[in-house]
Structures are given as structure tokens and as C-alpha cells.
């Protein structure tokens, strides 16, 4: 079943009722699992960007416009976000 290579006809011949039922339930569970992982990755990246933007704003508010924003972003990404 890796990479979409499966023999659906053989499953139907082996078990006409349970073969398709298990196959489609497997496909649904795997699809929902992969979608959940994808959304978790997107959410984590979005949270890191939001924290980075907040830290840039906070540092600029504390020290004023004396430092360029690019230097602040480099400092934050290397120090806090790893």
C-alpha cells in the first residue's frame, strides 16, 4: 500500500464485504492523521513567527529605533527560537 500501490481487486475477491470496508476506513484514518500532522506543523511555525514578531516589537519599544529591525530579528532567531 506504500505510495498508492495496492491491489483492490484482490482484497474484494478475498473478502467481498470486509476488504473494501477495512481499506476505506484505513485510507480515512491515515488521511486524517496526515492532515492533523500537517496542521500541527503549520500551527507551530505560525506560533514561532508570532512570538518572533512580538519580541521584535517589544525590543523596539524598549530601546527605541536605535537598532535596525534586521539585527533584532537575527538576535531573536538565534537566541530564543533556536
N, CA, C and O atoms as a DFTB+ gen file, in Angstrom:
328 C
 N C O
     1  1       0.804      -1.202       0.000
     2  2       0.000       0.000       0.000
     3  2       0.842       1.257       0.000
     4  3       0.313       2.369      -0.041
     5  1       2.153       1.083       0.046
     6  2       3.032       2.240       0.056
     7  2       2.928       2.988      -1.269
     8  3       2.969       2.384      -2.341
     9  1       2.795       4.296      -1.181
    10  2       2.756       5.183      -2.333
    11  2       1.633       4.853      -3.315
    12  3       1.796       5.019      -4.524
    13  1       0.515       4.394      -2.809
    14  2      -0.645       4.153      -3.646
    15  2      -0.611       2.866      -4.441
    16  3      -1.467       2.672      -5.303
    17  1       0.334       1.982      -4.195
    18  2       0.420       0.711      -4.914
    19  2      -0.320      -0.350      -4.104
    20  3       0.223      -0.907      -3.150
    21  1      -1.557      -0.619      -4.492
    22  2      -2.349      -1.623      -3.792
    23  2      -3.197      -2.376      -4.808
    24  3      -3.442      -1.891      -5.913
    25  1      -3.633      -3.548      -4.426
    26  2      -4.436      -4.389      -5.310
    27  2      -5.835      -4.505      -4.713
    28  3      -6.133      -5.432      -3.960
    29  1      -6.676      -3.550      -5.065
    30  2      -8.018      -3.506      -4.502
    31  2      -8.854      -4.700      -4.948
    32  3      -9.652      -5.219      -4.168
    33  1      -8.684      -5.135      -6.175
    34  2      -9.457      -6.276      -6.685
    35  2      -9.154      -7.550      -5.894
    36  3     -10.052      -8.353      -5.643
    37  1      -7.902      -7.735      -5.504
    38  2      -7.545      -8.914      -4.710
    39  2      -8.200      -8.848      -3.336
    40  3      -8.607      -9.876      -2.793
    41  1      -8.304      -7.646      -2.769
    42  2      -8.986      -7.516      -1.474
    43  2     -10.468      -7.828      -1.591
    44  3     -11.046      -8.461      -0.707
    45  1     -11.086      -7.385      -2.682
    46  2     -12.513      -7.661      -2.885
    47  2     -12.740      -9.146      -3.105
    48  3     -13.718      -9.699      -2.603
    49  1     -11.858      -9.803      -3.843
    50  2     -12.013     -11.231      -4.073
    51  2     -11.797     -12.034      -2.794
    52  3     -12.468     -13.042      -2.573
    53  1     -10.868     -11.593      -1.951
    54  2     -10.596     -12.324      -0.712
    55  2     -11.738     -12.156       0.283
    56  3     -12.172     -13.136       0.889
    57  1     -12.220     -10.964       0.458
    58  2     -13.322     -10.666       1.387
    59  2     -14.215      -9.609       0.746
    60  3     -13.892      -8.424       0.821
    61  1     -15.322      -9.991       0.121
    62  2     -16.162      -9.031      -0.602
    63  2     -16.742      -7.925       0.283
    64  3     -16.983      -6.821      -0.207
    65  1     -16.967      -8.187       1.549
    66  2     -17.561      -7.170       2.410
    67  2     -16.512      -6.474       3.280
    68  3     -16.470      -5.245       3.346
    69  1     -15.678      -7.256       3.938
    70  2     -14.722      -6.672       4.874
    71  2     -13.521      -6.033       4.186
    72  3     -12.961      -5.067       4.704
    73  1     -13.119      -6.545       3.044
    74  2     -11.952      -5.991       2.340
    75  2     -12.111      -4.507       2.021
    76  3     -11.280      -3.701       2.438
    77  1     -13.165      -4.129       1.288
    78  2     -13.353      -2.704       0.995
    79  2     -13.622      -1.861       2.249
    80  3     -13.186      -0.713       2.332
    81  1     -14.336      -2.429       3.214
    82  2     -14.630      -1.667       4.433
    83  2     -13.351      -1.332       5.189
    84  3     -13.152      -0.186       5.594
    85  1     -12.488      -2.314       5.382
    86  2     -11.222      -2.046       6.076
    87  2     -10.321      -1.138       5.260
    88  3      -9.633      -0.281       5.816
    89  1     -10.319      -1.318       3.947
    90  2      -9.458      -0.488       3.109
    91  2      -9.862       0.983       3.193
    92  3      -9.014       1.849       3.413
    93  1     -11.144       1.264       3.020
    94  2     -11.589       2.657       3.047
    95  2     -11.478       3.260       4.441
    96  3     -11.185       4.448       4.577
    97  1     -11.703       2.469       5.466
    98  2     -11.513       3.006       6.812
    99  2     -10.031       3.299       7.071
   100  3      -9.700       4.296       7.713
   101  1      -9.146       2.438       6.576
   102  2      -7.709       2.690       6.708
   103  2      -7.315       3.975       5.990
   104  3      -6.577       4.797       6.534
   105  1      -7.810       4.145       4.768
   106  2      -7.493       5.352       3.993
   107  2      -7.991       6.598       4.730
   108  3      -7.285       7.605       4.779
   109  1      -9.179       6.541       5.293
   110  2      -9.717       7.704       6.018
   111  2      -8.893       8.010       7.265
   112  3      -8.575       9.171       7.520
   113  1      -8.548       7.005       8.031
   114  2      -7.773       7.220       9.260
   115  2      -6.393       7.782       8.931
   116  3      -5.933       8.711       9.596
   117  1      -5.738       7.245       7.934
   118  2      -4.409       7.726       7.560
   119  2      -4.492       9.157       7.029
   120  3      -3.641       9.984       7.354
   121  1      -5.497       9.455       6.225
   122  2      -5.650      10.809       5.691
   123  2      -5.880      11.818       6.807
   124  3      -5.296      12.902       6.797
   125  1      -6.719      11.470       7.760
   126  2      -6.983      12.380       8.879
   127  2      -5.725      12.540       9.734
   128  3      -5.435      13.641      10.203
   129  1      -4.986      11.465       9.937
   130  2      -3.738      11.554      10.697
   131  2      -2.711      12.440      10.025
   132  3      -2.076      13.267      10.679
   133  1      -2.542      12.271       8.715
   134  2      -1.585      13.107       7.992
   135  2      -2.022      14.562       7.965
   136  3      -1.190      15.462       8.078
   137  1      -3.307      14.800       7.817
   138  2      -3.821      16.167       7.849
   139  2      -3.583      16.806       9.217
   140  3      -3.235      17.983       9.306
   141  1      -3.771      16.028      10.276
   142  2      -3.511      16.531      11.625
   143  2      -2.044      16.887      11.828
   144  3      -1.733      17.916      12.427
   145  1      -1.138      16.042      11.335
   146  2       0.292      16.350      11.444
   147  2       0.649      17.597      10.655
   148  3       1.421      18.432      11.128
   149  1       0.094      17.732       9.458
   150  2       0.356      18.906       8.632
   151  2      -0.117      20.176       9.328
   152  3       0.605      21.172       9.363
   153  1      -1.323      20.145       9.879
   154  2      -1.846      21.323      10.574
   155  2      -1.044      21.637      11.828
   156  3      -0.884      22.808      12.172
   157  1      -0.539      20.626      12.514
   158  2       0.302      20.855      13.687
   159  2       1.601      21.542      13.296
   160  3       2.052      22.452      13.991
   161  1       2.204      21.122      12.202
   162  2       3.434      21.753      11.728
   163  2       3.178      23.205      11.356
   164  3       3.966      24.081      11.712
   165  1       2.092      23.470      10.649
   166  2       1.749      24.837      10.257
   167  2       1.483      25.693      11.490
   168  3       1.934      26.836      11.558
   169  1       0.754      25.151      12.468
   170  2       0.433      25.898      13.678
   171  2       1.689      26.223      14.483
   172  3       1.813      27.327      15.013
   173  1       2.613      25.281      14.580
   174  2       3.859      25.520      15.308
   175  2       4.688      26.603      14.631
   176  3       5.234      27.482      15.297
   177  1       4.779      26.537      13.320
   178  2       5.536      27.556      12.588
   179  2       4.883      28.927      12.745
   180  3       5.575      29.931      12.914
   181  1       3.571      28.971      12.691
   182  2       2.857      30.242      12.851
   183  2       3.077      30.814      14.244
   184  3       3.257      32.023      14.392
   185  1       3.067      29.968      15.263
   186  2       3.288      30.436      16.634
   187  2       4.698      30.989      16.797
   188  3       4.884      32.002      17.470
   189  1       5.695      30.343      16.195
   190  2       7.069      30.841      16.287
   191  2       7.209      32.197      15.612
   192  3       7.889      33.082      16.132
   193  1       6.574      32.368      14.467
   194  2       6.634      33.649      13.772
   195  2       5.937      34.725      14.593
   196  3       6.420      35.854      14.672
   197  1       4.806      34.387      15.203
   198  2       4.085      35.353      16.016
   199  2       4.914      35.772      17.231
   200  3       4.942      36.953      17.577
   201  1       5.588      34.820      17.881
   202  2       6.447      35.147      19.023
   203  2       7.608      36.021      18.562
   204  3       7.971      36.980      19.244
   205  1       8.184      35.703      17.427
   206  2       9.294      36.485      16.896
   207  2       8.863      37.921      16.621
   208  3       9.574      38.860      16.980
   209  1       7.715      38.096      15.994
   210  2       7.221      39.441      15.704
   211  2       6.927      40.208      16.990
   212  3       7.201      41.405      17.070
   213  1       6.374      39.536      17.994
   214  2       6.105      40.203      19.262
   215  2       7.399      40.633      19.931
   216  3       7.485      41.741      20.460
   217  1       8.423      39.753      19.913
   218  2       9.696      40.105      20.532
   219  2      10.363      41.269      19.812
   220  3      10.987      42.112      20.458
   221  1      10.245      41.333      18.502
   222  2      10.791      42.468      17.743
   223  2      10.094      43.742      18.172
   224  3      10.749      44.757      18.408
   225  1       8.779      43.703      18.276
   226  2       8.029      44.882      18.691
   227  2       8.407      45.304      20.110
   228  3       8.581      46.493      20.378
   229  1       8.534      44.338      21.016
   230  2       8.832      44.655      22.411
   231  2      10.229      45.256      22.560
   232  3      10.417      46.227      23.293
   233  1      11.206      44.676      21.865
   234  2      12.571      45.201      21.947
   235  2      12.640      46.595      21.348
   236  3      13.306      47.471      21.900
   237  1      11.964      46.814      20.227
   238  2      11.945      48.153      19.644
   239  2      11.290      49.150      20.581
   240  3      11.725      50.299      20.663
   241  1      10.255      48.729      21.288
   242  2       9.596      49.631      22.226
   243  2      10.503      49.945      23.411
   244  3      10.432      51.039      23.971
   245  1      11.358      48.991      23.798
   246  2      12.233      49.207      24.942
   247  2      13.451      50.058      24.603
   248  3      13.838      50.924      25.388
   249  1      14.048      49.825      23.462
   250  2      15.294      50.516      23.137
   251  2      15.109      51.608      22.099
   252  3      16.040      52.362      21.818
   253  1      13.941      51.698      21.540
   254  2      13.693      52.728      20.541
   255  2      14.235      52.341      19.182
   256  3      14.622      51.193      18.963
   257  1      14.262      53.288      18.280
   258  2      14.682      52.991      16.903
   259  2      16.196      53.012      16.711
   260  3      16.663      53.258      15.599
   261  1      16.973      52.762      17.760
   262  2      18.429      52.821      17.640
   263  2      19.006      51.637      16.869
   264  3      20.038      51.771      16.212
   265  1      18.355      50.489      16.943
   266  2      18.835      49.315      16.214
   267  2      17.941      49.033      15.016
   268  3      16.737      49.289      15.032
   269  1      18.553      48.515      14.010
   270  2      17.778      48.112      12.847
   271  2      16.956      46.866      13.168
   272  3      17.360      46.048      13.994
   273  1      15.826      46.727      12.526
   274  2      14.946      45.594      12.773
   275  2      15.612      44.284      12.374
   276  3      15.388      43.260      13.019
   277  1      16.427      44.299      11.322
   278  2      17.079      43.063      10.878
   279  2      18.022      42.514      11.941
   280  3      18.086      41.301      12.139
   281  1      18.746      43.379      12.621
   282  2      19.634      42.910      13.688
   283  2      18.844      42.320      14.837
   284  3      19.267      41.332      15.437
   285  1      17.708      42.908      15.150
   286  2      16.857      42.388      16.221
   287  2      16.325      41.016      15.836
   288  3      16.327      40.099      16.657
   289  1      15.874      40.864      14.607
   290  2      15.359      39.572      14.153
   291  2      16.434      38.495      14.208
   292  3      16.151      37.368      14.614
   293  1      17.643      38.814      13.812
   294  2      18.736      37.834      13.856
   295  2      19.016      37.443      15.302
   296  3      19.215      36.265      15.600
   297  1      19.031      38.421      16.197
   298  2      19.273      38.128      17.611
   299  2      18.188      37.229      18.186
   300  3      18.487      36.272      18.900
   301  1      16.946      37.528      17.883
   302  2      15.834      36.751      18.424
   303  2      15.862      35.337      17.864
   304  3      15.711      34.372      18.613
   305  1      16.055      35.203      16.551
   306  2      16.021      33.861      15.956
   307  2      17.179      33.002      16.449
   308  3      17.027      31.788      16.589
   309  1      18.335      33.610      16.714
   310  2      19.462      32.810      17.173
   311  2      19.405      32.539      18.668
   312  3      19.950      31.538      19.133
   313  1      18.763      33.403      19.421
   314  2      18.751      33.260      20.878
   315  2      17.550      32.480      21.380
   316  3      17.708      31.510      22.120
   317  1      16.345      32.891      20.985
   318  2      15.132      32.347      21.570
   319  2      14.524      31.190      20.779
   320  3      13.980      30.255      21.367
   321  1      14.611      31.249      19.470
   322  2      13.917      30.251      18.659
   323  2      14.797      29.080      18.266
   324  3      14.307      28.102      17.701
   325  1      16.066      29.161      18.549
   326  2      16.970      28.028      18.336
   327  2      17.210      27.804      16.907
   328  3      17.948      26.890      16.541
